[in-house]
């Protein structure tokens, strides 16, 4: 029973850190959807500052930014595909005249 308290203490600290990290990753991901340049995106700059203060790893921050950009690109492609498909569906409809 000697070192159980130490393992429990480390587990609690790890849970706190992972909860904070996931919070900042989510914030960075959402902010990156508006643009990846912190100089032009104030929300992203604020999120990055907060994450750095909480000692979030650089690679985790980079992955979060890339994830946000990938979602933005996917959403843009989806919207353009939907617009293009609606035009092609109208051209296939028979004319009533």
N, C-alpha and C positions, 0 to 999 in steps of 0.2 A: 503494500500500500504506500510505498515511499514516494514514487514519482507520478502517481496518478493525477495529483493536483496540477503538475506541470503540463501534462498532456491535455488536460481539460482547459487550462488557461490558454495554451497555444491554439486549441480548437476554436475557442471563443474568439480569439484575436483573428484567426483565419476567416471565420464566418463574417466578422465585421468588415474585414478588408475586401472580401469577395463581394459582399453586398454593396459596398461603396463603389468598387470598381465597375460592377455591372450597371449601377446607376449612371456613372459618368460615361460609360461606353454607349449607353442608350441615348444620353443627351448629345454626345458627339455625333452619333449616327444621324439623329434627327437634324442637327444643325448642318451637317455636311450635305444634306439634300438640297440646301439653298446655295451651295458653292463651297469649293474646297480651299479657297484662299482666305486665311484668317484676317488679312488686311482689309478685305472687302466684305467679310461676313462677321459682323460683331458677335452674333450668337455663337458661332464656332470659336472665335477668339476667347470669349468668356468661358465656354465649356472646356477648352484646352487649358486655360489658366487654372481652373478649379481642379481638373484632373491631375495636372502637374503638382499642385499643392498637396494632393492626396497620394502622391508617389505612384501613379498609374504608369506602368511600363510603356516605353516608347513604341514597341512593336504592337502592343494592345491598342494604343491610340491610333497608330497608322492603319491597323486592320479595321477599326471603327470608321475612320474616314473613308476608306475604300469601300466598305459595306454601304455607307450612305450614298456614295457616288454611284455605285452599281445599281442601287434601288432607283435612284433618280433617272439613270439611263434606261432602266427597264420600264419605268413608268412612262417616259417619253416615247419609247418605242411602242408601247402598248397603245397609247393614245393615237399615235400616227397610224398604226395598223387599223385601229377601230375606225378612224376617219376614212381611210382608204377603202376599207371593206364596205362601208355604208354607201360610198359613191359607186362602187362596182355593183352593188345589189340593185341600185336604182336603174343602172344601165341595162340590167338583165330583165327588168320587168317589162311585159308587153305593153305597148301603147294602146290606149282605149279609143283612139281616133280612127 
